[in-house]
Amino acid sequence: MKTDIYRKPTTTDITNNYLSNHPMQHKLAAYGYYINRMLSLPLTKESQATEWNTIQTIAHNNNFPTKLVTNLKCQIQRKTIHQEPNKKGSKNSMKWTTFTNYSPKIKKLTNLFKYTDIKTVFKNNNTILQLTRPKTTNNTQTYNKSGIYKLICKTSKQAYIGQTSRYLKQCYQERIRYIKNNDPQSTFAQHILNNQHEYGTIDETMKLLKPITTHLG
């Protein structure tokens, strides 16, 4: 039997570009995976040479210097040779800390953790979602939160109190959809439909009583 690495016809050679503003750990993550897979599988010398040429081609197409990827391969080979067997429970005792990647200077700070039991990971604050998200008013920000809320009938001023892990505006839109479709699925919609009362705008109808910091979707 022969082991080889298969790539689907639809696969692409796109990775985080070397010229992008990602942390270097993010840029090299894909190549670390490729090289680890190449070295850990029982490939023949010919298959391993073919895979290494493919990895170098992918790196070249994403503007990576050949020397950088070659050095990464050497580091992984040395680590594999000198790696000691993991002690039982050592993985569970590992501690992690997260840093926001503001500039390359952050790397100098994280070097302080290099010889400790604390591992570092990086996150970006300039994702496409954050850069393209429209600016919101205070009211819009309120309805983009989840938590304990109050629904108020515009006619009777009676109120329903509930809790949601979704955004408040999603809950409001859902209740209005029930009312317009004559579908008494919610207590609020049932009250409006049974009594022929009026519902107001989101500002008139929904109030956030206590926000929940974690949005569950």
Secondary structure, DSSP 8 states (H G I E B T S, - for coil): --B-----TT-------TTSSS-HHHHHHHHHHHHHHHHHS-B-HHHHHHHHHHHHHHHHHTT--HHHHHHHHHHHHHHHHH-----TTTTTT-EEEEEE--STHHHHHHGGGTTSSEEEEEE-S--HHHHHS----HHHHHHT-EEEEEEE-TTT--EEEEEESS-HHHHHHHHHHHHHTT---SHHHHHHHHHT-----HHHHEEEEEEESS---
